[in-house]
């Protein structure tokens, strides 16, 4: 019968207590029965005949008195005189030689250094083992975190704004609950389901919700955790992960950030058949082919860069199904906001639909951050509830950056910024089909923004015509046009506007085929991830067309931008008096809201100026 850990612990206590008692007895006996005397006292006692016998070692003389001295029958002294035996024999003392044992000292002299070295080595190995799967013998073990239904704490009720993705994943839940009944018609469950979508849209949350709904063990691991400094560790961890999941089937394996593991092979300067990442990917492909989906094992994975995944990973029979988890539309944003607003104390005037209308393109993570920022702003001003003003300020903080009221501008700079921002606003209000202006401000925000103009979309847009793109470019160039119209010179304040305008014009020419000169030809591909189109690409721009075509592209881009700039200048010339009035009002108030901008929209164009 094995001894449990508690019993072993008590036995070791008894052993320690026994040795402690022995040590105590030794020191107690030495202190009460052995007299430590100087060598001169030893000679005196020897001459007086008080010593019965002695034991001589290399360094000490120990012995027994004929009669106890000061109630101590034994003595010990340090040996000083070398010729001692002869003197003892003259006085009739029994002399015995004693060999001093050095076994314990010799033993400790090599045990202690070895134990110290071994302890330091184990400590360092344990510290390093934190990144190697828990130790030297655990580096090939999977580092997946295992959850059960109660641990995830997430169900489909906690996921909002992605109804289509939830419908796709409900099939997996039904299959995991009853694999036999689900395959009664001969169908099989997809082996792998790949969740693709921009960052922050809730891919990981959806996977945890599937586990929570199905009540199955949930193995969660990141793709980067398979790759280590040792060759073969990644493949061993893949094998161990699937072995653990098979033992607990039906179960769910979730690999987050799959692109860290499943990047296409043969790409990059370190590509090769013996690359560690490729070995790990090969093992994952083998495991996907090796398990039967009827056993109740489902592989979920998430990535925001599906375009770089290896084609062998996406073929039928491995990741059979791809589920797009996209940015939510207005209705989805309302659902997500309702989930996050449950914990917030709101003022009566808070309108969820208005907040959703102000946040186009926001992901679920962005909306959660928005609600948190609004509650923090309300707490900072010691309010009893979160008001609509807090949400507006939180949106501006997320979109434009933190206010920099300490960034003092001289009067001339403030005036230029005021004309610049009102140029944006007036052009936007003059053009049809442009998102209405929500707020104009000359309060510096963020890193380099000296002012900002916020437009509020009335609806989600997925397609844009050439006229709409040109109107968007005109709004961007409105600030620069206002500076040119009022001052006759240009400033550096439009640098970011010029970058955006140039990108739109070049996309019109090279990707959308919106010019008559070059025709309906796509000359370039969008090198950004199609799931994160708001992120610019800064890599090398290679093209597959001639230098003459490249020159024609540059000419067309310049022509479109120049024509749009002239159009913005003409619009502002028609409204020169309105521009002057609104700029002075903006200088006075620093911020103009919709209620201040509506009268400007109703003001007629200046009839004294002809275009």
N, C-alpha and C positions, 0 to 999 in steps of 0.2 A: 504494500500500500504506500503510495508516494506521500511524502511529507509536504504539507502545504507550506506556502511562503511564510505565513504567520508563525507556524511552529518552528521553522528554520530560523526565523528572526529571534525567537525566544531562546533557542539553543545557543546561538552565538552570544547572546547576552550572558548566559551562564558560563560559557567558556571565558569570556572577557572578565567576568567577576572572579573566576578561579585564579586566573593569572594575576589579576590585581591583588587578590588576597596573598598570593605567594610572594609578590614583590613587597607588599607591606610587611609581611612577617620577616622577610630577610632584613629589611632596613630596621625594623623594630629590634630584632635580635642583635644586630650589629651595634645599635645605639645603647642597648641596656647591658650587654654581657662582654663586649670587647672594648678594652681600654686602648686608646691611641696615645702612645707615650713617645717621647723623644728618645733618640739613641743613647744619649748620656744617662737617662733614667734606666734604660735597659742594661747598660754596663753596671750601674750601681746595684740594681736588683740582682744581676748575675753574680756580682762579687759577694753580695749578702746571702746568696744561696736561696733566693725566693722562687727561682724558676725551676719548674719540673721538667718540661720538654719544650722544644722549639721545632718549627718547620721553616727551613730557609729557602727562599726563592732568589731570583736574580735581583730583585729590587726591594723585597720586603722580608721581614722576620716576624713570623707569627708563632705564638706559644701559649702555654698554660702555666699559671702560677701554682705553686704547691698549696698555697692558701689564697683565697680570693683577696684582691686588693681593691678597697673601696667598693666591695660587693660585685666586683667584676673578675671572673675567673680567667679570662683570656686577655691577651694583649696583642698589639701589632705595632711595629715600628719600621721605619725606613732603614734599609741596610746601608751602612757607611763603611765599616772596617772590612777590608778584603780578607785578612787572615783570621777568620773567626772560628773555624773548626778546632784549631789547636787550643785556643783559649777556653772553649767550651769543655774540651776533654779534660783540661787541668782541674776543672771544678766538678767533674763527675756528672755532667749534664748529658742526657740522652739527646743526640743530634740526629735528625733525619732530614735528608734532602728532599725538596719538593720541586717538581717540574711544573712551572706555571703554564697552564693551558692557554693557548692563544687561538683555539679553534673558533670560539665565538667571535673574537675580534677579526680574525681572518675571514670568517664567513660573512660578517657584516660589511667588511671592507670591499667586497665585490657584489654583495646582494644589493646594498643601498644604491650604488651608482646605476646598476642594471635596472632596479625598480624605478629609480628616478627617470632614467632614459625612457623606459617603457611607458611610464605615466605621461611624460611629455609627448611621446609619440602618439599615444591613444587620444590625448586631448586634442592634438593638432588634427588627427585623423577624424575625430568626431566633428570638429569644426568644419573641416573640408567635406565631411560626409553630408552636411546640410545641403550642399549643392550637388551631391552625387547619389541622391535617393536614399539617404539615411545612414550611410556608412560604406566601408569597403566592400562588404559582402552584399550590399543592397543596391549597387549602382545599376544593375540590370533590372531592378524592380520598377514597376510603374508607380508614378507619383500622382496618380489620379485620386481626386477626392471623391469619396463615395457618400452619397446622400440617400436617404429613404424619403418616403412621401412627407413625413412630418418635418424632416430637416429642410427641405426646399422651401416650404411655406408659401409657394406660389402656385396659383391655378389660373385657368383661362379668365377668371373674373378680374384678376389683377392686370391683365394685358388688354389694352384698349387701342383703338385706332388702326389695327391691322386685322380686320375681320377676314379678309381673303386668306391670309396666311394661317389664321387659326382654323379655318375650315379645312385647309389642306392637312393640317397636323392632327385634326380630330380623328382621321382615319388611323393614324398610328396609335392613338390612345385606344381605339376600339380593338385594334389588332393585338396590342399588348394585354388587354384584359381577357380576350378570348381568341388565341391564335387559331385554334382548330375550327371554330365556327366561322371565322373570317375567311378561311380558305376553302369553304365547302364547295365552291363552284370551280375549283381548280386554279384560282388566282393566287398569287404570292404577294407578300408585302415587299415594297422596295427595300433593298438592303441598306441604302444610304440616302439621307435627305440632306441637301445642302441649302442652308439659309444664307442668302446673299442680300446685301443691302448696304446703304451708307452707314458710317459709324453713328451709334447712338439711337438706332431705330428699334432696338429691343430684340435682337436676335438671341442673345444669351437668355434673356428673360423668357422668351418663347420656349426655348429648350427646357428650362427649369419648370415651366408650366406644364409641358408635356409629361415630365416625370411626376409632377404633383398630381396631375389628373389620372395617370395610369397607375399610380401607387407602386411603381417599379423602382428597383435600385438605379441610381443615377451616377454614372462615372463621369466626372468632369475633369478635363485636363486641357491645358493650352498646347498649341502646336510647338511652341518654342521649348517646352519642357522635355521633348524627346531628344533634343540635340545636346550633346555633351562633348567634353574634350577627349574622351576615350572613344576609340573606334569600336563600333558594334553595339554601343550602349543604347542608341536610339532604336535599333531594330529589336534588341532584347526587350526594351520597354514596351514596344508595340505588341510583341508576343505575349508578354506578361499581362498587359491590359486586356487583351481579348480572352486570355485564359481565365482571368478573374471574372470577366463579364459572363463567360459561358457557364461558370460554376454557379452564378446567381441568376441565370436566365429564368424568366424574361427580364431583360434589363436594357438600359439605354446607355450608350457611350456617346459622350458629347466632346468634340474636339473644337475648342475655340481658336480663332485666328489660324485657320487651316493653311493659309498662304505661307506661314512660316515653315510648314512641313512639306506642303505639296506643290512647291514652286516647280515650274516646268523644267525638266532635265535638259542638260546640254546648253544652258544659258548662263552666261557670265564667265569671267576670266578663270574661275576655279572649277569649271565644269569638267566632269570626267566620270568614268565608270566606277571609280573607287572613292568618290566623294561621300562623306559620311551622311549628308542629307539625302543623297540619292539612295544609299542603302536603306535608310529609314523609310523613305517613300516606297521603295520596292517591297519592303516587308509589309507595309500597310496595304499595298495592292494585293499581295498574296493572301493576307488575312481577309480582305474583302471578298476574294474569290473562294476562300476556304470555308466560310461558315454558311449554314443553311438558314435562310430567313424564317423558316417555319419553327425554328427553335425558340423564337421570341427574342432575338437580339437585333436591335436597331441602332444604326450609327447615324448620329446627327453631327453636323459640322457647320461652322459659321465663318464667313469671310466677307470682307468688303472689297476684295480685289480678285474676283473670279477670272478675270482675263489673263492672269499670270499662272493659273493652276495648270498642272500637267494634263494634257488631253486624256491620257490613260485613266486618270482619276475620275473623269467626268463621263466616261462611256457608260452605255447601258449595262447593267449588271453590277455596277459599283455604286456610284451616286446616281441612282435612277431618277431622282426627282430634285428639281431645283425650285425653291420657294423664295420669291422676291419679297423682302420686307422693306418697303420703300418709305420715303418720307410721307407722313400722313397728310391728307387733304384737310379742308376746313372742318368737315364733319368729324374726321379722326382726331384732329387737334382738340375739338370740343370734348370728345370722350376722354382723351388723355388728361386734359385740364381738370375735368370733373373728378378723375381718380386722384390727382395730386392735391386738389383743393379741399378734399375731405378733411385733411388735418389742419387746414388754415381757418382762422376766424376772419370772415369776410364782412365788409361793409355792405349795406343794402344796395348801393349803386353799382356794385361790381357786376359787369356784364361779361359772361364767359364767351359769348359769340363775338363781342367786340375785341376781346383779347385774342381769340383765334384768328380774327380778320387781320390783326396787326402783326401776326407771326407767320407769314407764309415761308415755307422752306424750313421751318423749325422741326427738328426731330423730337422724339419722346424725351431724350436726355436733355435737349435744349429747353423743352417746356418744363421739365422738373426743375432745372436750374433757374428758369424764369420765376416760378412760384416761390422758390427758396429766396431768391434775391428780393422779390417784392415783400415777403414777410420780414426779411432782415431790414429793409428800408423802413417799413412801418414800425418795427421794434426800435430802430434808431431814433425815430422822431417821437417815441413814447406814445404811440397811438393805441387805441383800444381794439382796432380792427384794421385789416388790410384794405385800403381804398383803391379805387381805380387809378388814382394818381401814382400810387406806388407801382402798379403794373406798367404804366406808361414810362415811368422813370427807369424801371428795371429793363424794359425793352430797349430803351435808348442806351443804357449802360452796356447791354450785351452787344447791340449792333454797332454803336459808335464808340464805345469806350467810356472810361471814367471821366467825369468833369474835371477840368484843370483850371479852376478859378484863380489859382495863384500864378498862372502863366499870363503875365501882364503884357498886353500889346499896346504899342504907342497909338495915338489917335489916328495917324495916317493908315496904319495897318488895320485897325478896326474898321475904318471906313472902306478900305479895299475889300475886306472880308464881307462886310455887309452888302456891298454891291454884287460881289461874287455869288453869295448865297441867294440873294433875291433874283439874280439872273437865272439860276436854276429853277426857282419857284415860278417865276413869271412865264418862262418857256414851257414848263410842265402844265401850267394852267391854260396856256394858249393853244396847246395841241390836242386834238381829239384822240380818245382811246388811251391816254396816258394815265397811269395811276395817280389819284389825287394826292396833293401835298398835305401831309399831316402836321408837320412842324418845321420851322426854320429857326436856327439859332446861330449866334456868333460866339457862344461860349466854347472855348477849346475843349476837345475831348480826345482821349486816347493818346497815341504817341505823337502823331503829326497833324491831326485834324484841328484847324483853327476855327472851323465852323462846320455845320452840317445841315442838310435838308433831308427830311424823312418823308417818303411817300408810302401811302397805305394802299395796297392792292385791294380791289373790290372782289376779286375772285382768283382762284388758282388757274394759272395758265400753263399749258404744256406745248403749245405751238405759237410761233410768232411769224408774222408776215414781214416782207421787206419794208413796208411802210412803218410798221410798228418798231422794227429795229432802227430805222432812220429817226423816228421820233425819240427813241431812247437815247440815241447818240446826240440829238439836238439838245435834250435836257442836260446831258453830261457836259456839253460844250457851252451851255447857257452862262455859266459862271465866267468862263474865259471871254465869251462874247461881251458880257457886261463890262468887264475890265477894259476891253479894247474900245468899247463905245464911249465910256465915261472918261477914261484917262488917256487913251491913245497909246497905251503900252501894255505889255504882258508881264505877269509875275510867275513865280514858281508855285503858286497856290493850286494850279490846275494840273499838277504832275500826275496825280492818281487818275484824274478824269481822262487825261490823254492816253494813259495806258489802257483803260477800259474801252475807250472809243476806238483805238487802234486795233484791239483784239476783236471787237465786233466787226469792224470794217474788213479785217483780214479774213475772218470766218465767213463773211458774206461772199468774198471773192474766191477763197480757196476751198471751202467746205460746202457751202450752200448753193453755189452756182448762181448767184443773183446779179451777175453783170452780163451785159450784152456782148461786150468785147471778148470775154473768155468763154462764154457759153455755159451750157449745163454740164460742167465737168468738176468733179471733186479732185482737186490737186493735192490736198493734204488730208491726213487722218488726224482725228483728235487723239493726242497722245496721253491725255489724262484718263483716269479711271472713269468709265461711264456712270459709275455710281456716285462719284464725287466731282461733278462738273464745275463746282465753284472753286476748285483748287487749281491754280495756274500750273503750267508745266514749264520747268526751267531747264530741261535737258537740251541736248544738241538738236537743232532743227535740220533734219535731212529731208531733201525733196527729190522727187523722181521726174522732174521736168527740166527743160533746157534753161539756159541762162536768159534767153530772149523772153521765155514765158515768165521767169522770175522778175525780169525788169517790167514786163507788162503788169504783173501782180502788184508790184510796188507803185506803179503809176495809177492803177485803179484804186488802190487803198488811199493814196494821197488825194485822188480826185473826189472820192466819196467823203473823206473827212473835210476837205476844203469846202465842198458844196454844203455839207451840213453846218459848218461853222458860219458860212455866209447866210444860211437860212436862219440860224439863231440870232445873228446880228440884226437881220431884217425884222424879226419878230420883236426884238427889244427896241428897235427904232420906232416901231409903231406905238410902243408903250413906254416911251422915254419918261413922260411925266409920272406915270405910275411907278416906274423904277426909282425915280428920285424920291417920291413920297414914301414908298415902302421901305427904301433903304434908310431914310431918316427915322422912320418909325422903328425899324429893327435896331438901329443904334441906340434909340431911347429905351426900348424894352428888353433888348438882348435876345428875347425869344418870342416868336409869334406862333400862335396855335391856329387851329382851323377857324375859330371864331373871328380871328383877326384877318385871316386870308380870304374869307368869303367876300367881303366888300371889294377886295382887289379884283376878284374874278368877275364881279358884276360891272366894274368900271370899264367904259368903252375905250377902244384904242384911240390914240391921239390922232385927230383928223388933220392936224397941221403938218404932219410928216407923211410924205409919200414914199413908197418903196419902189 
